[in-house]
Structure formats: C-alpha cells, structure tokens
Amino acid sequence: MKSIYLDNAATTSVDKKVIKSMLPYFNLKYGNASSLHLLGEEAKRELESARKYIAKALNAKYREIIFTSSGTEANNTILKGLFWHNYPAKNHIITTKIEHDCILSTCKWLETFGAKITYLNVDAEGFVDLQQLEQAITDKTIVVSVIHGNNEVGTIQDLKAIGDICKRKSTLFHTDACQSFTKVLIDVIKQKIDFVAINAHKIHGPKGIGAFYIKQGIKITPLLHGGGHEFGLRSSTENVPGIIGFAQAVRISNSKSMKKITKLRDRLIEGILRIPNAKFNGAKGEKRLCNNVNISFKNIEGESLGNLLNVRGIFTSTGSACSSNSLKPSHVLRALGLGRLEANSSIRLSLSKFNTEEEVGIVIKEITRAVEKLRKINSIK
Ligand SMILES: Cc1ncc(COP(=O)(O)O)c(C=O)c1O
C-alpha cells in the first residue's frame, strides 16, 4: 500500500537537491569552520555564504543570523537570553495562548525565576487581540513574542501591525516563524522585527538545524558558553552539513510550489467540509498557511479517526503534532473557543509540494468513509 503523508507541519521529507548539497560536507569538505587550515577555511567560507543567503531571505544582515540546533533552541535562546540580560530591571514577557510548547514551556520555566508573563487572547480564527497587546506593554516589558504561522490551525498573524505597536511602545518583538518561513514573506525591516526563530526540517531541509535572527545591537545572554562561535552567541562547532542543507532548502523554495500547495489545501477543505457536521478551524484564504487544514467532526474522537487513517496508510495528526502523544485537548483549539470535546474531535492535515491531486481525492474519500464508520460505532454504543 502506498502511503500518503499529510503531516508536513510536524516534519517534511528532505528534498533530494538538499541531500545532494549536503553530502560533500560529511567526508570531503569536513573541516571544522574554526580551523585555520585550508579545509577549515573552505568550511568557513561556505558556512558564511549559507548564512548570507538565509539572512537575505529575511532582509537581514549576515551577522544577524545565528545558527542553532533547532527551532526549539532558537526560541529558548531568545527568551531566556533576553530575560537573563534584562532581569531584574525588567521582568515582563508578553506572548499568546496559541504558541508552540517550546515558547510556552520556556515562559513557564522563566516564571519560576520571577518572570511575569502575559498570555494574550486570540479570536475565533486565532488572531491576536492587538488592543490587549498594546495595553499589556509596560516599562517592565522585555519582549513581545508572537507565533507567525500557527502550527495547529495555520493562522498567520499580521507581523507589521504587531511590529508597529512594539516600536511605538519601545519594546522588542520576537516571532516564532518555524511554520511560516519561506511560505509567507518575512521582512525584518519593514515589519519591525527584532528576533525571528526558524528551522530547516519544516521546509524539506534536514533535522537538527535551526537559526535565529537578532537585530544588530541587541544584547542577550547566551545559553551555551564555550569557544565563542556564532559571534559569541552560540558556542559549539557549527553543523556545516546542516547549515548547507538549510540554505539549499531556502534556495529551492518557491512561490510556484506554494501556489500548488494552496490549491491542494483548498480542494481538501472543500471536500472534507461536505461531510455533515464538519467544522473548519482557523483562518481562511491568504491569512492561513498554504499547507494547513484543521477540521473537527461532531461525535468523533480525532485520535480514533487518525488511527483509522493510519491503518489505511494516511498519516495525519491530532493535537500539537510534534508532541501529540497525549490526549489532552489542544491548547490552541481551546484558545480559539472550542469546547473540550470539539477540540478532541479535530484532525490536522498538512501538505507539502510532494502531495498530489490524486492523493487529495483519496484522502477525502477515506476521511468521509472513516467518519461515517466511527459515527455508526458511536451511535451503537
Ligand atoms: C511553530 C513551531 N515552533 C517551534 C517548533 C520547534 O522546532 P524544532 O522541531 O526545530 O525544535 C515547531 C515544530 O514543530 C513549530 O511548529
């Protein structure tokens, strides 16, 4: 049975072009970028050219990009680094109720050291309450951290509107762009952003490599101390193959693929919403990530639906994919106003450029059949 992979918000398959670009850096150009001999210099040169490429994609300067091991590490470094640099003079962080766990858990941890955290509300589509944001900023506020494209419901926040508020109120602005990078335009100058977290494995790059943008002149306390790599902000020998693969993944991303994915997304949504009592979650059209579909089905447990699809070779996700081994209702869906049962009855399908129209047709049929089956079983009970 040929499987259909619809869990690209969790991770993507590495593009062949990316694999090809990385291979020489394992056993031919394997130098340590800090070594002063020719092999080291070659690694350094290519690492810096990858850094420049990624910087350009965000309209940043090359020294403003710091490589990390993941999006999680990038987000941790920014929030903890800012807190330790500013505490105790400032201790307030503003974030939202729909962040990825790596932001929320970091905030919870910082609370144990005296951080005060404001968790902003969102509306029924997942958009941040900008008025609440503006009112929440005080002279103790260190940073406002808002996810760009939401990993569960795909809602894309208006970075420019948030950036304008932060600048007007003289506070820093961080965005977790792990789901949106290369899918939605990010321009750190125009949108007045001070920090951005990104990673490679959501865009057909390798796992274990991420980065963050830090606006020139802003100070943070690093998480890792050592040889002073990454302009002193992240000591550790650089993962050169990962960095080369990351830049290649950015290079091959293009608007043609995004248009194709958007078309598949809209067909999938339309087909699934023909099922009686199916409810669409999140924002619509251009304000939604091109690869995200999230739908709840009345009287169905999302987990059971995911299991039935899994048996049929269709890989999807319920709850917060990267850590969905719990049956706790998704905090994101709850923040959008869904009840516990409704939140537990949802499924997330996330597409990539490798999905096809034919697959979308099969998935619509399989989901329709699976929902009917589960509802019959439920009504017998
Ligand atoms: C929005 C968001 N932020 C951060 C992360 C964490 O990234 P990584 O898997 O590279 O640690 C993810 C991954 O699921 C994500 O979706």
The ligand as an SDF file (V2000), in Angstrom:
LIG
                    3D

 16 16  0  0  0  0  0  0  0  0999 V2000
    5.7270   26.8790   15.4520 C   0  0  0  0  0  0  0  0  0  0  0  0
    6.8480   25.9830   15.8530 C   0  0  0  0  0  0  0  0  0  0  0  0
    7.8280   26.4770   16.6260 N   0  0  0  0  0  0  0  0  0  0  0  0
    8.8710   25.7280   17.0120 C   0  0  0  0  0  0  0  0  0  0  0  0
    8.9620   24.4010   16.6540 C   0  0  0  0  0  0  0  0  0  0  0  0
   10.1200   23.5990   17.1300 C   0  0  0  0  0  0  0  0  0  0  0  0
   11.0460   23.3890   16.1140 O   0  0  0  0  0  0  0  0  0  0  0  0
   12.1290   22.2040   16.1750 P   0  0  0  0  0  0  0  0  0  0  0  0
   11.3820   20.9450   15.8480 O   0  0  0  0  0  0  0  0  0  0  0  0
   13.1460   22.5730   15.1280 O   0  0  0  0  0  0  0  0  0  0  0  0
   12.6950   22.2090   17.5350 O   0  0  0  0  0  0  0  0  0  0  0  0
    7.9490   23.8500   15.8540 C   0  0  0  0  0  0  0  0  0  0  0  0
    7.9880   22.4260   15.4840 C   0  0  0  0  0  0  0  0  0  0  0  0
    7.0160   21.7470   15.4830 O   0  0  0  0  0  0  0  0  0  0  0  0
    6.8780   24.6540   15.4450 C   0  0  0  0  0  0  0  0  0  0  0  0
    5.8820   24.1800   14.6980 O   0  0  0  0  0  0  0  0  0  0  0  0
  1  2  1  0
  2  3  1  0
  2 15  2  0
  3  4  2  0
  4  5  1  0
  5  6  1  0
  5 12  2  0
  6  7  1  0
  7  8  1  0
  8  9  2  0
  8 10  1  0
  8 11  1  0
 12 13  1  0
 12 15  1  0
 13 14  2  0
 15 16  1  0
M  END
$$$$
